Amino acid sequence: AFNRFKIFPNVLYRILTLEAILLGSNQIGSLDPQQLKKMEKLSTLDLQNNDLLQIPPELGNCDNLRVLLLEGNPFRTPRAAILAKGTAAVLEYLRSRISTVAADVN
């Protein structure tokens, strides 16, 4: 936290045994959900207070995430009411958006 990262450090994607990534209060603007999915031991992802303009729906496929902290980012969806329901609700919401986004692209 508080490292002034503007991008998600790519080296973290290569450490597949990480259980927690705490990157709150930085300036991160995006992340790669496909790379995060490979991190099968990752159970905590703190991205609070960054510059995320959108949350990729595919992040919902990260089945081992138990704690996903996204508050304090400038994105519009998921809404604060969904974030307040906790990680399981956020992941469910993101999964529900995957087919919608794919349909919009085609």
Steps between C-alpha positions, in 0.01 A plus 500: 500500500599862444771416245389737222466213253321613183482151354448160657858367540535225238747311717215420739319302230799265486495418872228239479522410868397844628202485734452875548568807288464827688518788253261743662558875476702502180417632154436171320273545200455143375566134569506177302234257627636218280835522679333525841298184426828307467583595859304216655608572858401868489229551760537872580521782247500854638468763229327767707561867420658459158410637156304204365246631249354156443507160662540221243205259530743208459632579846187319617659175379774520764339228707739510794452869580346533844582868556471747212529864603413754231356798686634846420550451125336723235309220320121515468428129515476307717314757704578571864189305607646185344844561650337537842359146474850353503733300283262215410239748373758693299639185338148380418419838345819492291427146378151610397655772283733270301244389239359854476841647418574222248164564330574873479830431323341283229 
